Amino acid sequence: MSTLRERLALALAKKRGGSQAELARACGVSSASVADWFSGQTKTLKSGSLLAAARYLKVRPEWLQTGVGAMHPDQDTATEVLAREPDPPWEDWPFSKLTPSQWRALTGEQRAQIEGFALGIAMATMAGTPPRMDGTTGLPDS
């Protein structure tokens, strides 16, 4: 969600029974102002409108204004999870820059992609074939 317009549309669509008219009332602004928000004419909201809109839509103000972080107040962002979760003392952790907490924050699909890439490099190295950085090994598929 890269624009305020997109974030507003998503949040309003997820709010059961919500409407632009109700959003305008909740924010104390005119329906024309809210129409400008949804048309993309307005790029940022003033702080009072932002907070009122976020309250009405039940989303985080930071997310609504910038698209950064979790959409809903009850969701943790990956940064917040990493900040409060200590890394376990893994003796054979294979990465020097990727922490166990960062690994746990990845989706299963992302982990599988990283494992597949690492396996390809390991197989190429063991076969004496220089690994390529495009994710392929240069080895025939088995």
C-alpha positions, -999 to +999 in steps of 0.1 A: +000+000+000+019+029-012-006+058-011-029+072+015-058+066-009-050+029-011-047+025+027-079+044+034-098+023+008-084-010+023-092+001+059-127+012+051-134-020+031-124-040+061-146-020+085-180-036+086-207-011+079-182+018+074-188+045+049-171+077+038-199+097+053-194+081+087-157+086+084-162+123+077-185+126+108-160+107+130-132+131+118-153+163+121-146+172+084-168+176+054-178+148+030-160+167+003-127+165+023-131+128+027-139+125-010-105+142-016-088+117+006-102+088-014-096+104-048-059+108-041-061+146-042-051+147-005-017+131+000-014+134+038-038+140+067-035+166+094-028+151+128-063+156+142-079+140+111-053+113+111-059+103+147-097+104+143-096+084+111-073+058+126-096+055+156-127+051+134-110+026+111-093+008+139-059+010+124-025+024+135-021+061+127+015+054+115+003+028+091-025+050+078-002+080+072+029+062+059+021+025+052+049+015+076+044-011+103+014-032+111-021-021+100-039-030+131-030-019+167-031-056+179-006-067+153+032-067+160+056-055+134+086-078+127+108-051+143+088-052+175+089-090+176+127-089+170+132-063+197+116-082+225+127-117+216+162-127+226+182-149+204+188-184+218+224-196+221+225-218+190+260-232+188+259-242+151+240-212+138+251-211+101+247-174+095+270-145+107+246-116+099+212-132+100+200-137+136+177-166+147+151-140+155+152-126+120+150-162+107+119-169+128+103-136+115+104-150+079+076-168+063+079-205+056+082-197+019+110-172+025+129-198+046+125-224+019+139-200-007+169-193+015+175-230+022+172-238-015+197-212-024+221-223+003+217-259-007+224-250-044+256-232-034+267-261-011+261-287-039+279-267-065+309-262-041+311-299-033+309-307-070+337-283-077+315-261-098+317-224-089+283-213-075+264-186-095+247-157-077+216-160-098+203-189-076+213-216-099+242-241-095+251-249-131+245-286-121+219-307-140+186-311-122+183-344-103 
